[in-house]
């Protein structure tokens, strides 16, 4: 079981418990946390699943693909720790990761 600490756009804290194999976006949506989150369903066609990954935790993530980087360039809320949750497949090394949902653009 993977536990992820999540802060939503409204500042509420949640602990997600999920299994490997899902994307971070799917885990957030399956928990019912964000209603307008992941609008494209994980196709990397929008930025509605934009999240910030806590500093120091990027080493356990796959590097962003070019299409993810291209989409994030259009976000006014982009930060160095920005990622699209649909592009992060969850695995055991991510247990304890802290994630903040970025503000809507």
Secondary structure, 3 states (H helix, E strand, C coil): CEEEEEECCCCCEEEEEECCCCEHHHHHHHCCCCCCCCCCCCCCCCCCCEEEECCCCHHHCCCCCHHHHHHHCCCCCCCCCEEEHHHCECCHHHCCCEEEECCCC
